[in-house]
Amino acid sequence: MRVVFMGTPDFSVPVLEALVAAGHDIACVYCQPPRPAGRGKKDRPSPVQARAEALGLPVRHPERLRDPAEQQAFADLKPEVAVVVAYGLILPQPVLDAPDHGCLNIHASLLPRWRGAAPIQRAIMAGDRETGVCIMRMEAGLDTGPVLLREALQIAPDETAGTLHDRLSALGARLIVEALDRLDALAPEPQPEEGVTYADKIDKAEARIDWTRPAAEVDRLIRGLSPFPGAWTGLRGERLKLLNAHVVDAEGDPGAVLDDRLTVACGSGAVRITRLQRAGRGAQSAQDVLRGWSIGPGDRMGEG
């Protein structure tokens, strides 16, 4: 099929690669404009732009799509379908209407649960046992369109947002190829009105760990925000980003370090931190951090 692809971050790259590998004609790739990044704050192309250019595909990155000239340029591509995954811009109705078969969105949740910007993180933070991918025909509402294809997967007890991100990206890539192959045979299924939840964008204030919360909740926060933006806490005036942990059977004053294995007491129960990152350094296992920095009973997380 003649496809316009619309995506921006790493999550979208395997989908683009799968469409190319399946032999679809990528008329154009749309993504967010290059943004300042790195220490020099030079404009850096998005992961999708970099991969599309490496594949020799034409790329456009308009700031917005509300300009009638941009909408006409999109329509002039004469797409049979648009595939949208984590693009980052609202699609106006003329863009939604331009492709012969509409715009198909790859959404990383089992709709109508977790509509919105951060479905992967919210699923882990809420303690969901499963999530998945939906191929949805887009309409004007926020992730409200009918679902053409869906597939669930289990969330592992030690899952982080990073590992779940990669598994869902691969699943989305496989499902969109299947959906395009079977497009005429797929019956759109309207989303039920019951069970709607919204995956709001992660607020920076949410990332600070409240050690008075139950251990299971702290564990889910750490894993749900790993690797980005990273749940954090203070220790001896230093800010630590905690990247992985698990719940253990122990008790103590909230925030107190209970042993020399980075077990930290919560409001009820405790978590053992297994991976973390000190300010200005790379991520390390807890064992590696403890080799160069003595942390143990008498220390308290949350200070500083």
C-alpha positions in Angstrom: 0.0 0.0 0.0 1.0 3.6 -0.4 1.6 4.7 3.2 2.4 8.0 4.9 4.2 7.2 8.2 3.9 9.5 11.1 6.0 9.0 14.2 8.8 10.5 16.2 10.5 8.6 19.1 12.4 5.3 19.4 9.1 3.5 19.9 8.1 4.3 16.3 11.3 3.1 14.6 10.6 -0.7 14.6 7.2 0.1 13.1 8.7 2.0 10.2 11.3 -0.7 9.6 8.5 -3.4 9.5 6.5 -1.5 7.0 9.5 -1.1 4.7 10.5 -4.8 5.1 6.9 -5.8 4.2 7.2 -4.0 0.9 4.9 -1.0 1.5 5.5 2.2 -0.5 6.4 4.8 2.1 5.3 8.0 0.3 6.7 10.2 3.1 7.7 10.1 6.8 6.3 12.8 9.1 8.0 13.4 12.5 8.6 16.2 15.0 11.2 18.8 14.0 14.8 18.5 15.3 15.1 19.7 18.8 18.1 21.0 20.8 19.8 18.1 22.7 23.1 17.2 24.3 25.6 19.4 26.0 26.0 21.7 23.0 22.2 22.0 22.7 22.5 21.6 18.9 19.4 20.6 17.0 19.2 16.8 16.8 16.9 14.9 14.5 14.4 12.5 16.1 15.0 8.8 16.0 12.4 8.4 13.3 14.0 11.1 11.1 17.4 9.6 11.5 16.2 6.1 10.5 14.0 7.4 7.7 16.9 9.3 6.1 19.2 6.2 6.5 16.5 4.2 4.6 16.4 6.9 1.9 12.9 7.9 2.6 11.5 11.5 2.2 11.0 13.3 5.5 8.8 16.2 6.5 8.7 17.8 10.0 6.2 20.6 10.1 5.7 22.5 13.4 2.0 22.0 13.0 -0.6 20.6 10.6 -3.3 23.3 10.9 -1.9 25.3 8.0 -4.1 24.6 5.0 -1.0 24.5 2.8 0.4 21.7 5.0 -2.9 19.8 4.8 -2.9 20.1 1.0 0.7 18.9 0.8 -0.3 15.9 2.8 -3.3 15.2 0.6 -1.1 15.6 -2.5 0.9 12.5 -1.5 -2.3 10.5 -2.3 -1.8 8.0 0.5 -4.0 4.9 0.7 -3.4 4.9 4.5 -1.5 6.8 7.1 0.2 4.9 10.0 0.5 7.0 13.1 2.5 5.9 16.2 3.7 8.4 18.9 3.8 11.2 16.4 3.2 14.1 18.9 0.9 16.3 16.9 -2.9 16.5 16.7 -4.2 15.5 13.3 -6.8 18.0 12.0 -9.9 16.5 10.3 -8.6 17.3 6.7 -5.6 15.1 7.4 -7.6 12.4 9.0 -9.9 12.4 5.9 -7.1 12.5 3.3 -6.0 8.8 3.1 -8.4 6.4 1.2 -8.5 4.1 4.3 -8.0 6.7 6.9 -5.3 7.0 9.6 -4.4 4.0 11.7 -2.9 4.6 15.1 -0.8 2.1 17.0 -1.6 2.6 20.7 0.3 0.8 23.4 -2.6 -0.2 25.7 -5.8 -2.3 25.6 -8.3 0.5 24.8 -10.3 2.0 26.3 -7.9 1.6 29.2 -5.1 4.1 29.2 -6.0 6.5 26.5 -3.5 9.3 26.3 0.2 10.1 26.5 1.8 7.7 28.9 0.0 4.3 28.7 3.2 2.2 29.3 4.2 4.0 32.5 0.7 4.2 33.8 0.0 0.5 33.3 3.0 -0.5 35.5 2.4 2.2 38.1 -1.2 1.1 38.5 -0.1 -2.6 39.0 -1.8 -3.9 35.8 -1.1 -7.5 35.0 -1.6 -7.1 31.3 -1.5 -4.6 28.6 -1.1 -4.8 24.8 -1.4 -3.0 21.5 -4.5 -1.8 19.6 -4.6 -0.8 16.0 -7.2 1.9 16.0 -8.9 3.9 13.2 -8.3 7.5 14.3 -11.0 10.1 14.8 -11.1 13.6 16.3 -11.3 12.4 19.9 -8.4 11.4 22.1 -7.8 7.7 21.3 -11.5 7.1 20.9 -11.7 5.5 17.5 -12.8 2.0 16.7 -10.3 -0.8 17.1 -9.4 -3.0 14.1 -7.0 -5.4 15.8 -5.7 -5.9 19.4 -3.3 -8.3 21.1 -2.6 -8.5 24.9 0.6 -9.4 26.6 1.4 -10.0 30.3 3.4 -7.5 32.4 6.1 -9.3 34.2 6.5 -8.8 38.0 10.0 -7.2 37.4 9.0 -5.3 34.3 10.2 -1.7 33.8 8.8 0.9 31.4 11.9 0.4 29.3 11.5 -3.3 28.8 7.8 -3.1 28.3 8.3 -0.2 25.8 10.5 -2.5 23.7 8.1 -5.4 23.8 5.1 -3.3 22.9 7.0 -1.6 20.0 7.8 -5.0 18.5 4.2 -6.1 18.9 2.9 -2.9 17.3 5.2 -3.4 14.3 4.0 -7.0 13.8 0.3 -6.0 14.3 0.3 -3.1 11.8 1.8 -5.3 9.1 -0.9 -7.8 9.8 -3.6 -5.1 9.8 -2.6 -3.7 6.5 -2.5 -7.2 4.9 -6.1 -7.9 6.2 -7.5 -4.3 6.1 -10.5 -5.0 3.9 -11.5 -8.0 6.1 -11.2 -6.3 9.5 -14.4 -5.1 11.2 -13.9 -1.9 13.2 -15.0 -2.5 16.8 -16.3 0.6 18.7 -14.7 1.1 22.1 -17.0 0.4 25.0 -18.0 3.3 27.2 -17.1 1.3 30.4 -13.5 1.0 31.5 -12.1 4.3 30.1 -9.0 5.5 31.9 -6.6 8.2 30.9 -2.8 8.0 30.9 -1.8 11.5 31.7 1.6 12.7 30.8 4.1 12.1 33.6 4.5 15.1 35.8 8.0 15.8 37.2 6.5 16.1 40.7 5.3 12.4 40.5 8.9 11.2 40.2 10.0 12.0 43.7 9.5 8.9 45.9 7.3 9.2 49.0 8.7 6.6 51.3 5.6 6.6 53.5 3.7 4.9 50.7 3.4 1.0 50.7 6.3 -0.9 49.3 4.3 -2.3 46.4 3.4 1.2 45.3 7.0 2.5 45.6 8.2 -0.5 43.6 5.7 0.2 40.8 6.7 3.8 40.7 10.4 3.0 40.4 9.8 0.4 37.6 7.1 2.5 35.9 9.4 5.5 35.5 12.5 3.6 34.5 14.6 4.5 32.6 12.9 7.9 32.0 12.3 10.2 33.8 13.4 8.0 36.7 12.0 7.9 40.2 14.3 9.8 42.5 15.2 10.3 46.1 17.8 12.2 48.1 20.6 10.7 50.2 23.3 12.7 52.0 22.5 15.8 49.9 22.8 13.9 46.6 20.0 13.1 44.2 19.7 9.4 43.3 17.6 8.1 40.4 16.3 4.6 41.2 15.9 2.4 38.2 14.9 -1.1 39.5 13.8 -2.7 42.7 11.6 -5.4 44.2 9.5 -5.8 47.3 11.0 -7.6 50.3 9.5 -8.7 53.6 11.0 -6.2 56.0 9.8 -3.3 58.1 11.2 -0.1 59.5 10.8 3.7 59.6 9.9 5.0 56.1 13.0 5.9 54.2 15.4 4.1 56.6 18.1 1.9 55.0 17.8 -1.4 56.7 20.9 -3.3 55.7 24.0 -3.2 53.4 22.0 -4.4 50.4 20.1 -1.2 49.8 16.9 -2.4 51.4 14.7 0.6 52.2 11.7 0.7 54.5 8.4 2.1 53.2 5.2 3.0 54.9 4.5 -0.8 55.0 7.0 -3.4 53.8 10.3 -2.5 52.1 12.0 -2.4 48.7 15.4 -3.6 47.7 17.0 -1.3 45.2 18.8 -3.3 42.5 19.8 -0.6 39.9 20.3 3.2 40.3 22.1 6.2 39.0 24.1 8.8 40.9 24.1 12.4 39.7 26.5 12.9 36.8 27.2 9.2 36.4 25.9 6.3 34.4 23.4 3.7 35.6 24.9 0.9 37.8 23.8 -2.1 39.6 23.4 -1.7 43.4 26.4 -4.0 44.0 28.6 -1.7 41.8 27.5 1.4 43.6 28.0 -0.1 47.0 31.6 -1.1 46.1 32.5 2.6 46.0 30.0 4.2 48.4 29.1 2.8 51.7 25.4 2.9 52.4 23.8 1.0 55.3 21.8 1.2 58.5 21.8 4.7 59.8 21.3 6.2 56.4 17.9 7.6 55.3 16.5 8.0 51.8 14.6 11.1 51.1 17.0 13.5 52.8 18.7 16.3 50.8 
